[in-house]
Amino acid sequence: MILYTCGQKKRGPSFAHPCAKAGKALDAAGYEYEIKTVKGYRGMPLTWGSRGEDRAEIKRLSGTNEVPILVLDDGEVISGSGTIAKWAKEHPHSPAKSGG
């Protein structure tokens, strides 16, 4: 399972940053996951020129260049912090399940 985020990763309060909301929801549901950060921050004009290139993998996986996105072990992609948080709440991790 891979969570793609901006450079903020899980920092900050979950109500203030989408990547924090997604990561903290996965943590609360008991998941272990890899975090991959991508460049091209929406709020930093200096990164706008390279944003398409920096987020090409995100665009290929989800159809958008926005993060966070979660890629499950079976390849399913869940986009957006609210959707990821909802998925985590509805699918809490069970130690008996393999692949986290």
Biopython code that builds the backbone (N, CA, C, O; Angstrom):
import numpy as np
from Bio.PDB.StructureBuilder import StructureBuilder

atoms = [
    (1, "MET", "N", (0.850, -1.158, 0.000)),
    (1, "MET", "CA", (0.000, 0.000, 0.000)),
    (1, "MET", "C", (0.905, 1.233, 0.000)),
    (1, "MET", "O", (1.842, 1.329, 0.793)),
    (2, "ILE", "N", (0.613, 2.164, -0.892)),
    (2, "ILE", "CA", (1.431, 3.371, -1.017)),
    (2, "ILE", "C", (0.526, 4.598, -0.929)),
    (2, "ILE", "O", (-0.478, 4.690, -1.636)),
    (3, "LEU", "N", (0.885, 5.528, -0.065)),
    (3, "LEU", "CA", (0.204, 6.803, 0.035)),
    (3, "LEU", "C", (1.104, 7.852, -0.602)),
    (3, "LEU", "O", (2.219, 8.097, -0.139)),
    (4, "TYR", "N", (0.608, 8.466, -1.665)),
    (4, "TYR", "CA", (1.337, 9.554, -2.321)),
    (4, "TYR", "C", (0.862, 10.857, -1.709)),
    (4, "TYR", "O", (-0.339, 11.116, -1.631)),
    (5, "THR", "N", (1.813, 11.681, -1.272)),
    (5, "THR", "CA", (1.493, 12.949, -0.630)),
    (5, "THR", "C", (2.411, 14.045, -1.159)),
    (5, "THR", "O", (3.363, 13.788, -1.896)),
    (6, "CYS", "N", (2.099, 15.263, -0.763)),
    (6, "CYS", "CA", (3.023, 16.363, -0.998)),
    (6, "CYS", "C", (4.116, 16.273, 0.078)),
    (6, "CYS", "O", (4.135, 15.330, 0.868)),
    (7, "GLY", "N", (4.983, 17.213, 0.103)),
    (7, "GLY", "CA", (6.083, 17.204, 1.066)),
    (7, "GLY", "C", (5.658, 17.323, 2.510)),
    (7, "GLY", "O", (6.456, 17.062, 3.411)),
    (8, "GLN", "N", (4.423, 17.710, 2.754)),
    (8, "GLN", "CA", (3.924, 17.802, 4.124)),
    (8, "GLN", "C", (3.731, 16.427, 4.752)),
    (8, "GLN", "O", (3.739, 16.297, 5.976)),
    (9, "LYS", "N", (3.557, 15.406, 3.925)),
    (9, "LYS", "CA", (3.324, 14.038, 4.382)),
    (9, "LYS", "C", (2.146, 14.009, 5.361)),
    (9, "LYS", "O", (1.010, 14.283, 4.974)),
    (10, "LYS", "N", (2.415, 13.679, 6.622)),
    (10, "LYS", "CA", (1.343, 13.599, 7.625)),
    (10, "LYS", "C", (1.437, 14.736, 8.633)),
    (10, "LYS", "O", (0.803, 14.677, 9.687)),
    (11, "ARG", "N", (2.212, 15.761, 8.332)),
    (11, "ARG", "CA", (2.412, 16.854, 9.286)),
    (11, "ARG", "C", (1.175, 17.732, 9.380)),
    (11, "ARG", "O", (0.439, 17.918, 8.410)),
    (12, "GLY", "N", (0.975, 18.250, 10.544)),
    (12, "GLY", "CA", (-0.107, 19.201, 10.748)),
    (12, "GLY", "C", (-1.408, 18.524, 11.122)),
    (12, "GLY", "O", (-1.530, 17.301, 11.069)),
    (13, "PRO", "N", (-2.368, 19.334, 11.499)),
    (13, "PRO", "CA", (-3.667, 18.781, 11.886)),
    (13, "PRO", "C", (-4.435, 18.271, 10.673)),
    (13, "PRO", "O", (-4.372, 18.858, 9.593)),
    (14, "SER", "N", (-5.152, 17.186, 10.862)),
    (14, "SER", "CA", (-5.874, 16.566, 9.749)),
    (14, "SER", "C", (-6.957, 17.464, 9.181)),
    (14, "SER", "O", (-7.344, 17.294, 8.025)),
    (15, "PHE", "N", (-7.461, 18.421, 9.962)),
    (15, "PHE", "CA", (-8.475, 19.330, 9.424)),
    (15, "PHE", "C", (-7.853, 20.411, 8.546)),
    (15, "PHE", "O", (-8.562, 21.081, 7.795)),
    (16, "ALA", "N", (-6.536, 20.587, 8.634)),
    (16, "ALA", "CA", (-5.892, 21.686, 7.924)),
    (16, "ALA", "C", (-5.178, 21.264, 6.643)),
    (16, "ALA", "O", (-4.940, 22.103, 5.774)),
    (17, "HIS", "N", (-4.838, 20.013, 6.508)),
    (17, "HIS", "CA", (-4.077, 19.590, 5.344)),
    (17, "HIS", "C", (-4.568, 18.234, 4.850)),
    (17, "HIS", "O", (-4.655, 17.292, 5.637)),
    (18, "PRO", "N", (-4.893, 18.115, 3.556)),
    (18, "PRO", "CA", (-5.431, 16.865, 3.018)),
    (18, "PRO", "C", (-4.495, 15.667, 3.180)),
    (18, "PRO", "O", (-4.953, 14.564, 3.480)),
    (19, "CYS", "N", (-3.197, 15.870, 2.987)),
    (19, "CYS", "CA", (-2.274, 14.737, 3.110)),
    (19, "CYS", "C", (-2.214, 14.237, 4.549)),
    (19, "CYS", "O", (-2.125, 13.033, 4.790)),
    (20, "ALA", "N", (-2.262, 15.170, 5.510)),
    (20, "ALA", "CA", (-2.296, 14.773, 6.918)),
    (20, "ALA", "C", (-3.570, 14.011, 7.228)),
    (20, "ALA", "O", (-3.537, 13.017, 7.953)),
    (21, "LYS", "N", (-4.686, 14.461, 6.693)),
    (21, "LYS", "CA", (-5.967, 13.785, 6.933)),
    (21, "LYS", "C", (-5.906, 12.339, 6.450)),
    (21, "LYS", "O", (-6.335, 11.432, 7.163)),
    (22, "ALA", "N", (-5.383, 12.118, 5.256)),
    (22, "ALA", "CA", (-5.303, 10.764, 4.696)),
    (22, "ALA", "C", (-4.374, 9.878, 5.524)),
    (22, "ALA", "O", (-4.736, 8.757, 5.882)),
    (23, "GLY", "N", (-3.188, 10.377, 5.824)),
    (23, "GLY", "CA", (-2.222, 9.588, 6.584)),
    (23, "GLY", "C", (-2.701, 9.246, 7.976)),
    (23, "GLY", "O", (-2.538, 8.117, 8.439)),
    (24, "LYS", "N", (-3.291, 10.216, 8.639)),
    (24, "LYS", "CA", (-3.763, 9.976, 10.007)),
    (24, "LYS", "C", (-4.956, 9.026, 10.027)),
    (24, "LYS", "O", (-5.127, 8.270, 10.983)),
    (25, "ALA", "N", (-5.779, 9.056, 8.982)),
    (25, "ALA", "CA", (-6.896, 8.108, 8.905)),
    (25, "ALA", "C", (-6.380, 6.682, 8.719)),
    (25, "ALA", "O", (-6.908, 5.746, 9.318)),
    (26, "LEU", "N", (-5.354, 6.520, 7.893)),
    (26, "LEU", "CA", (-4.762, 5.189, 7.706)),
    (26, "LEU", "C", (-4.115, 4.706, 9.001)),
    (26, "LEU", "O", (-4.229, 3.534, 9.358)),
    (27, "ASP", "N", (-3.443, 5.607, 9.697)),
    (27, "ASP", "CA", (-2.838, 5.254, 10.985)),
    (27, "ASP", "C", (-3.904, 4.797, 11.977)),
    (27, "ASP", "O", (-3.741, 3.779, 12.650)),
    (28, "ALA", "N", (-4.992, 5.555, 12.061)),
    (28, "ALA", "CA", (-6.070, 5.231, 13.005)),
    (28, "ALA", "C", (-6.718, 3.888, 12.679)),
    (28, "ALA", "O", (-7.208, 3.198, 13.573)),
    (29, "ALA", "N", (-6.719, 3.520, 11.400)),
    (29, "ALA", "CA", (-7.309, 2.246, 10.984)),
    (29, "ALA", "C", (-6.315, 1.089, 11.122)),
    (29, "ALA", "O", (-6.656, -0.060, 10.843)),
    (30, "GLY", "N", (-5.089, 1.394, 11.551)),
    (30, "GLY", "CA", (-4.114, 0.340, 11.831)),
    (30, "GLY", "C", (-3.273, -0.116, 10.649)),
    (30, "GLY", "O", (-2.710, -1.210, 10.683)),
    (31, "TYR", "N", (-3.177, 0.692, 9.617)),
    (31, "TYR", "CA", (-2.417, 0.290, 8.427)),
    (31, "TYR", "C", (-0.953, 0.690, 8.516)),
    (31, "TYR", "O", (-0.601, 1.720, 9.092)),
    (32, "GLU", "N", (-0.115, -0.151, 7.930)),
    (32, "GLU", "CA", (1.269, 0.192, 7.643)),
    (32, "GLU", "C", (1.322, 0.431, 6.147)),
    (32, "GLU", "O", (0.710, -0.310, 5.378)),
    (33, "TYR", "N", (2.042, 1.449, 5.729)),
    (33, "TYR", "CA", (2.063, 1.814, 4.322)),
    (33, "TYR", "C", (3.333, 2.593, 4.018)),
    (33, "TYR", "O", (3.977, 3.144, 4.911)),
    (34, "GLU", "N", (3.668, 2.624, 2.766)),
    (34, "GLU", "CA", (4.796, 3.404, 2.295)),
    (34, "GLU", "C", (4.281, 4.791, 1.929)),
    (34, "GLU", "O", (3.180, 4.931, 1.396)),
    (35, "ILE", "N", (5.079, 5.810, 2.215)),
    (35, "ILE", "CA", (4.743, 7.171, 1.787)),
    (35, "ILE", "C", (5.711, 7.572, 0.677)),
    (35, "ILE", "O", (6.928, 7.465, 0.825)),
    (36, "LYS", "N", (5.150, 8.032, -0.425)),
    (36, "LYS", "CA", (5.952, 8.612, -1.498)),
    (36, "LYS", "C", (5.543, 10.061, -1.645)),
    (36, "LYS", "O", (4.362, 10.373, -1.794)),
    (37, "THR", "N", (6.521, 10.939, -1.603)),
    (37, "THR", "CA", (6.218, 12.358, -1.749)),
    (37, "THR", "C", (6.461, 12.799, -3.189)),
    (37, "THR", "O", (7.338, 12.281, -3.879)),
    (38, "VAL", "N", (5.672, 13.753, -3.612)),
    (38, "VAL", "CA", (5.817, 14.312, -4.951)),
    (38, "VAL", "C", (6.015, 15.816, -4.837)),
    (38, "VAL", "O", (5.568, 16.439, -3.874)),
    (39, "LYS", "N", (6.676, 16.385, -5.811)),
    (39, "LYS", "CA", (6.927, 17.822, -5.850)),
    (39, "LYS", "C", (5.780, 18.509, -6.574)),
    (39, "LYS", "O", (4.809, 17.875, -6.986)),
    (40, "GLY", "N", (5.915, 19.808, -6.715)),
    (40, "GLY", "CA", (4.947, 20.578, -7.471)),
    (40, "GLY", "C", (3.809, 21.081, -6.623)),
    (40, "GLY", "O", (2.646, 20.789, -6.904)),
    (41, "TYR", "N", (4.124, 21.828, -5.596)),
    (41, "TYR", "CA", (3.116, 22.289, -4.658)),
    (41, "TYR", "C", (2.232, 23.370, -5.262)),
    (41, "TYR", "O", (2.721, 24.313, -5.884)),
    (42, "ARG", "N", (0.945, 23.224, -5.076)),
    (42, "ARG", "CA", (-0.041, 24.167, -5.619)),
    (42, "ARG", "C", (0.207, 25.588, -5.109)),
    (42, "ARG", "O", (0.040, 26.548, -5.861)),
    (43, "GLY", "N", (0.598, 25.733, -3.860)),
    (43, "GLY", "CA", (0.775, 27.045, -3.261)),
    (43, "GLY", "C", (2.133, 27.682, -3.477)),
    (43, "GLY", "O", (2.394, 28.761, -2.946)),
    (44, "MET", "N", (3.002, 27.045, -4.241)),
    (44, "MET", "CA", (4.345, 27.590, -4.464)),
    (44, "MET", "C", (4.559, 27.849, -5.956)),
    (44, "MET", "O", (4.856, 26.922, -6.709)),
    (45, "PRO", "N", (4.411, 29.096, -6.381)),
    (45, "PRO", "CA", (4.532, 29.418, -7.806)),
    (45, "PRO", "C", (5.833, 28.936, -8.457)),
    (45, "PRO", "O", (5.848, 28.644, -9.653)),
    (46, "LEU", "N", (6.910, 28.848, -7.695)),
    (46, "LEU", "CA", (8.182, 28.411, -8.278)),
    (46, "LEU", "C", (8.135, 26.964, -8.762)),
    (46, "LEU", "O", (8.966, 26.564, -9.578)),
    (47, "THR", "N", (7.184, 26.175, -8.276)),
    (47, "THR", "CA", (7.096, 24.769, -8.683)),
    (47, "THR", "C", (6.070, 24.537, -9.786)),
    (47, "THR", "O", (5.962, 23.425, -10.303)),
    (48, "TRP", "N", (5.320, 25.564, -10.150)),
    (48, "TRP", "CA", (4.243, 25.378, -11.119)),
    (48, "TRP", "C", (4.759, 24.915, -12.475)),
    (48, "TRP", "O", (4.096, 24.114, -13.133)),
    (49, "GLY", "N", (5.908, 25.387, -12.908)),
    (49, "GLY", "CA", (6.440, 25.028, -14.214)),
    (49, "GLY", "C", (6.773, 23.554, -14.355)),
    (49, "GLY", "O", (6.627, 22.985, -15.436)),
    (50, "SER", "N", (7.219, 22.931, -13.275)),
    (50, "SER", "CA", (7.607, 21.513, -13.328)),
    (50, "SER", "C", (6.546, 20.587, -12.755)),
    (50, "SER", "O", (6.761, 19.378, -12.662)),
    (51, "ARG", "N", (5.408, 21.141, -12.372)),
    (51, "ARG", "CA", (4.384, 20.338, -11.683)),
    (51, "ARG", "C", (3.917, 19.158, -12.523)),
    (51, "ARG", "O", (3.776, 18.052, -11.999)),
    (52, "GLY", "N", (3.678, 19.365, -13.800)),
    (52, "GLY", "CA", (3.232, 18.275, -14.668)),
    (52, "GLY", "C", (4.225, 17.137, -14.710)),
    (52, "GLY", "O", (3.849, 15.968, -14.630)),
    (53, "GLU", "N", (5.488, 17.481, -14.836)),
    (53, "GLU", "CA", (6.541, 16.459, -14.874)),
    (53, "GLU", "C", (6.708, 15.794, -13.509)),
    (53, "GLU", "O", (6.846, 14.574, -13.417)),
    (54, "ASP", "N", (6.695, 16.601, -12.455)),
    (54, "ASP", "CA", (6.894, 16.075, -11.098)),
    (54, "ASP", "C", (5.770, 15.144, -10.666)),
    (54, "ASP", "O", (5.974, 14.250, -9.845)),
    (55, "ARG", "N", (4.579, 15.359, -11.226)),
    (55, "ARG", "CA", (3.421, 14.565, -10.820)),
    (55, "ARG", "C", (2.887, 13.669, -11.938)),
    (55, "ARG", "O", (1.720, 13.277, -11.917)),
    (56, "ALA", "N", (3.723, 13.352, -12.892)),
    (56, "ALA", "CA", (3.289, 12.511, -14.015)),
    (56, "ALA", "C", (2.806, 11.142, -13.540)),
    (56, "ALA", "O", (1.818, 10.623, -14.060)),
    (57, "GLU", "N", (3.484, 10.559, -12.569)),
    (57, "GLU", "CA", (3.074, 9.242, -12.057)),
    (57, "GLU", "C", (1.706, 9.329, -11.386)),
    (57, "GLU", "O", (0.885, 8.424, -11.535)),
    (58, "ILE", "N", (1.461, 10.402, -10.656)),
    (58, "ILE", "CA", (0.164, 10.602, -10.008)),
    (58, "ILE", "C", (-0.932, 10.692, -11.065)),
    (58, "ILE", "O", (-1.993, 10.084, -10.926)),
    (59, "LYS", "N", (-0.669, 11.450, -12.110)),
    (59, "LYS", "CA", (-1.640, 11.623, -13.202)),
    (59, "LYS", "C", (-1.920, 10.281, -13.875)),
    (59, "LYS", "O", (-3.070, 9.972, -14.186)),
    (60, "ARG", "N", (-0.881, 9.486, -14.100)),
    (60, "ARG", "CA", (-1.040, 8.170, -14.725)),
    (60, "ARG", "C", (-1.876, 7.247, -13.843)),
    (60, "ARG", "O", (-2.717, 6.502, -14.347)),
    (61, "LEU", "N", (-1.654, 7.290, -12.560)),
    (61, "LEU", "CA", (-2.358, 6.395, -11.637)),
    (61, "LEU", "C", (-3.802, 6.805, -11.388)),
    (61, "LEU", "O", (-4.684, 5.951, -11.296)),
    (62, "SER", "N", (-4.049, 8.111, -11.278)),
    (62, "SER", "CA", (-5.362, 8.560, -10.806)),
    (62, "SER", "C", (-6.152, 9.401, -11.801)),
    (62, "SER", "O", (-7.345, 9.633, -11.602)),
    (63, "GLY", "N", (-5.505, 9.859, -12.864)),
    (63, "GLY", "CA", (-6.194, 10.722, -13.810)),
    (63, "GLY", "C", (-6.145, 12.190, -13.424)),
    (63, "GLY", "O", (-6.628, 13.039, -14.173)),
    (64, "THR", "N", (-5.581, 12.499, -12.289)),
    (64, "THR", "CA", (-5.416, 13.877, -11.829)),
    (64, "THR", "C", (-4.019, 14.023, -11.256)),
    (64, "THR", "O", (-3.375, 13.026, -10.929)),
    (65, "ASN", "N", (-3.546, 15.245, -11.132)),
    (65, "ASN", "CA", (-2.215, 15.414, -10.539)),
    (65, "ASN", "C", (-2.288, 15.875, -9.089)),
    (65, "ASN", "O", (-1.304, 16.372, -8.541)),
    (66, "GLU", "N", (-3.446, 15.713, -8.474)),
    (66, "GLU", "CA", (-3.640, 16.116, -7.080)),
    (66, "GLU", "C", (-3.332, 14.963, -6.131)),
    (66, "GLU", "O", (-3.601, 13.803, -6.442)),
    (67, "VAL", "N", (-2.771, 15.289, -4.987)),
    (67, "VAL", "CA", (-2.533, 14.319, -3.922)),
    (67, "VAL", "C", (-3.345, 14.754, -2.712)),
    (67, "VAL", "O", (-3.690, 15.929, -2.593)),
    (68, "PRO", "N", (-3.650, 13.841, -1.826)),
    (68, "PRO", "CA", (-3.136, 12.487, -1.701)),
    (68, "PRO", "C", (-3.904, 11.496, -2.573)),
    (68, "PRO", "O", (-5.077, 11.683, -2.895)),
    (69, "ILE", "N", (-3.184, 10.433, -2.941)),
    (69, "ILE", "CA", (-3.818, 9.247, -3.502)),
    (69, "ILE", "C", (-3.250, 8.035, -2.784)),
    (69, "ILE", "O", (-2.104, 8.040, -2.336)),
    (70, "LEU", "N", (-4.061, 7.011, -2.684)),
    (70, "LEU", "CA", (-3.667, 5.764, -2.046)),
    (70, "LEU", "C", (-3.746, 4.665, -3.088)),
    (70, "LEU", "O", (-4.770, 4.495, -3.749)),
    (71, "VAL", "N", (-2.655, 3.918, -3.231)),
    (71, "VAL", "CA", (-2.641, 2.782, -4.141)),
    (71, "VAL", "C", (-2.600, 1.518, -3.285)),
    (71, "VAL", "O", (-1.629, 1.258, -2.574)),
    (72, "LEU", "N", (-3.674, 0.742, -3.372)),
    (72, "LEU", "CA", (-3.765, -0.493, -2.595)),
    (72, "LEU", "C", (-2.884, -1.567, -3.208)),
    (72, "LEU", "O", (-2.439, -1.439, -4.349)),
    (73, "ASP", "N", (-2.635, -2.614, -2.457)),
    (73, "ASP", "CA", (-1.768, -3.693, -2.932)),
    (73, "ASP", "C", (-2.288, -4.360, -4.195)),
    (73, "ASP", "O", (-1.503, -4.897, -4.976)),
    (74, "ASP", "N", (-3.598, -4.335, -4.407)),
    (74, "ASP", "CA", (-4.170, -4.949, -5.619)),
    (74, "ASP", "C", (-4.194, -3.987, -6.805)),
    (74, "ASP", "O", (-4.690, -4.334, -7.876)),
    (75, "GLY", "N", (-3.653, -2.766, -6.614)),
    (75, "GLY", "CA", (-3.581, -1.787, -7.692)),
    (75, "GLY", "C", (-4.720, -0.790, -7.710)),
    (75, "GLY", "O", (-4.671, 0.178, -8.470)),
    (76, "GLU", "N", (-5.751, -0.997, -6.893)),
    (76, "GLU", "CA", (-6.852, -0.040, -6.837)),
    (76, "GLU", "C", (-6.322, 1.301, -6.338)),
    (76, "GLU", "O", (-5.498, 1.354, -5.425)),
    (77, "VAL", "N", (-6.807, 2.383, -6.949)),
    (77, "VAL", "CA", (-6.380, 3.725, -6.579)),
    (77, "VAL", "C", (-7.552, 4.475, -5.946)),
    (77, "VAL", "O", (-8.654, 4.515, -6.494)),
    (78, "ILE", "N", (-7.290, 5.062, -4.789)),
    (78, "ILE", "CA", (-8.284, 5.865, -4.089)),
    (78, "ILE", "C", (-7.741, 7.284, -4.032)),
    (78, "ILE", "O", (-6.654, 7.517, -3.505)),
    (79, "SER", "N", (-8.495, 8.226, -4.572)),
    (79, "SER", "CA", (-8.041, 9.613, -4.688)),
    (79, "SER", "C", (-8.776, 10.525, -3.720)),
    (79, "SER", "O", (-9.985, 10.406, -3.522)),
    (80, "GLY", "N", (-8.026, 11.429, -3.125)),
    (80, "GLY", "CA", (-8.617, 12.457, -2.278)),
    (80, "GLY", "C", (-8.621, 12.089, -0.814)),
    (80, "GLY", "O", (-8.838, 10.934, -0.446)),
    (81, "SER", "N", (-8.377, 13.083, 0.017)),
    (81, "SER", "CA", (-8.258, 12.824, 1.450)),
    (81, "SER", "C", (-9.550, 12.322, 2.068)),
    (81, "SER", "O", (-9.525, 11.407, 2.891)),
    (82, "GLY", "N", (-10.668, 12.898, 1.691)),
    (82, "GLY", "CA", (-11.948, 12.461, 2.250)),
    (82, "GLY", "C", (-12.286, 11.040, 1.862)),
    (82, "GLY", "O", (-12.782, 10.268, 2.682)),
    (83, "THR", "N", (-12.023, 10.693, 0.621)),
    (83, "THR", "CA", (-12.300, 9.337, 0.137)),
    (83, "THR", "C", (-11.377, 8.327, 0.796)),
    (83, "THR", "O", (-11.802, 7.227, 1.149)),
    (84, "ILE", "N", (-10.111, 8.702, 0.962)),
    (84, "ILE", "CA", (-9.148, 7.814, 1.635)),
    (84, "ILE", "C", (-9.556, 7.623, 3.102)),
    (84, "ILE", "O", (-9.537, 6.502, 3.609)),
    (85, "ALA", "N", (-9.920, 8.704, 3.774)),
    (85, "ALA", "CA", (-10.328, 8.603, 5.179)),
    (85, "ALA", "C", (-11.573, 7.740, 5.322)),
    (85, "ALA", "O", (-11.661, 6.925, 6.240)),
    (86, "LYS", "N", (-12.527, 7.912, 4.430)),
    (86, "LYS", "CA", (-13.749, 7.100, 4.472)),
    (86, "LYS", "C", (-13.414, 5.627, 4.240)),
    (86, "LYS", "O", (-13.926, 4.757, 4.945)),
    (87, "TRP", "N", (-12.558, 5.343, 3.257)),
    (87, "TRP", "CA", (-12.165, 3.967, 2.957)),
    (87, "TRP", "C", (-11.490, 3.342, 4.186)),
    (87, "TRP", "O", (-11.795, 2.208, 4.555)),
    (88, "ALA", "N", (-10.575, 4.083, 4.813)),
    (88, "ALA", "CA", (-9.856, 3.560, 5.974)),
    (88, "ALA", "C", (-10.815, 3.243, 7.122)),
    (88, "ALA", "O", (-10.672, 2.221, 7.793)),
    (89, "LYS", "N", (-11.785, 4.117, 7.339)),
    (89, "LYS", "CA", (-12.755, 3.889, 8.414)),
    (89, "LYS", "C", (-13.631, 2.673, 8.123)),
    (89, "LYS", "O", (-13.969, 1.909, 9.027)),
    (90, "GLU", "N", (-13.991, 2.505, 6.859)),
    (90, "GLU", "CA", (-14.863, 1.385, 6.479)),
    (90, "GLU", "C", (-14.106, 0.063, 6.327)),
    (90, "GLU", "O", (-14.729, -0.998, 6.303)),
    (91, "HIS", "N", (-12.796, 0.106, 6.224)),
    (91, "HIS", "CA", (-11.970, -1.085, 6.043)),
    (91, "HIS", "C", (-10.824, -1.112, 7.031)),
    (91, "HIS", "O", (-9.666, -1.093, 6.612)),
    (92, "PRO", "N", (-11.099, -1.157, 8.344)),
    (92, "PRO", "CA", (-9.996, -1.178, 9.305)),
    (92, "PRO", "C", (-9.112, -2.388, 9.078)),
    (92, "PRO", "O", (-9.581, -3.463, 8.703)),
    (93, "HIS", "N", (-7.844, -2.193, 9.308)),
    (93, "HIS", "CA", (-6.857, -3.259, 9.100)),
    (93, "HIS", "C", (-7.077, -4.391, 10.091)),
    (93, "HIS", "O", (-7.291, -4.163, 11.282)),
    (94, "SER", "N", (-7.020, -5.589, 9.588)),
    (94, "SER", "CA", (-7.119, -6.771, 10.424)),
    (94, "SER", "C", (-5.779, -7.499, 10.352)),
    (94, "SER", "O", (-5.329, -7.829, 9.255)),
    (95, "PRO", "N", (-5.131, -7.758, 11.482)),
    (95, "PRO", "CA", (-3.846, -8.444, 11.460)),
    (95, "PRO", "C", (-3.899, -9.786, 10.734)),
    (95, "PRO", "O", (-2.869, -10.269, 10.262)),
    (96, "ALA", "N", (-5.073, -10.391, 10.638)),
    (96, "ALA", "CA", (-5.189, -11.692, 9.952)),
    (96, "ALA", "C", (-5.077, -11.546, 8.447)),
    (96, "ALA", "O", (-4.762, -12.510, 7.749)),
    (97, "LYS", "N", (-5.336, -10.327, 7.932)),
    (97, "LYS", "CA", (-5.230, -10.104, 6.498)),
    (97, "LYS", "C", (-3.777, -9.912, 6.120)),
    (97, "LYS", "O", (-3.012, -9.306, 6.870)),
    (98, "SER", "N", (-3.395, -10.420, 4.973)),
    (98, "SER", "CA", (-2.033, -10.224, 4.505)),
    (98, "SER", "C", (-2.007, -9.032, 3.571)),
    (98, "SER", "O", (-3.037, -8.651, 3.016)),
    (99, "GLY", "N", (-0.826, -8.436, 3.394)),
    (99, "GLY", "CA", (-0.652, -7.345, 2.452)),
    (99, "GLY", "C", (-1.074, -6.004, 2.971)),
    (99, "GLY", "O", (-1.129, -5.054, 2.189)),
    (100, "GLY", "N", (-1.381, -5.860, 4.265)),
    (100, "GLY", "CA", (-1.635, -4.631, 4.943)),
    (100, "GLY", "C", (-2.620, -3.760, 4.425)),
    (100, "GLY", "O", (-2.859, -2.693, 4.990)),
]
sb = StructureBuilder()
sb.init_structure("model")
sb.init_model(0)
sb.init_chain("A")
sb.init_seg("    ")
for serial, (resi, resn, name, xyz) in enumerate(atoms, 1):
    if name == "N":
        sb.init_residue(resn, " ", resi, " ")
    sb.init_atom(name, np.array(xyz, "f"), 0.0, 1.0, " ", f" {name:<3s}", serial, name[0])
structure = sb.get_structure()
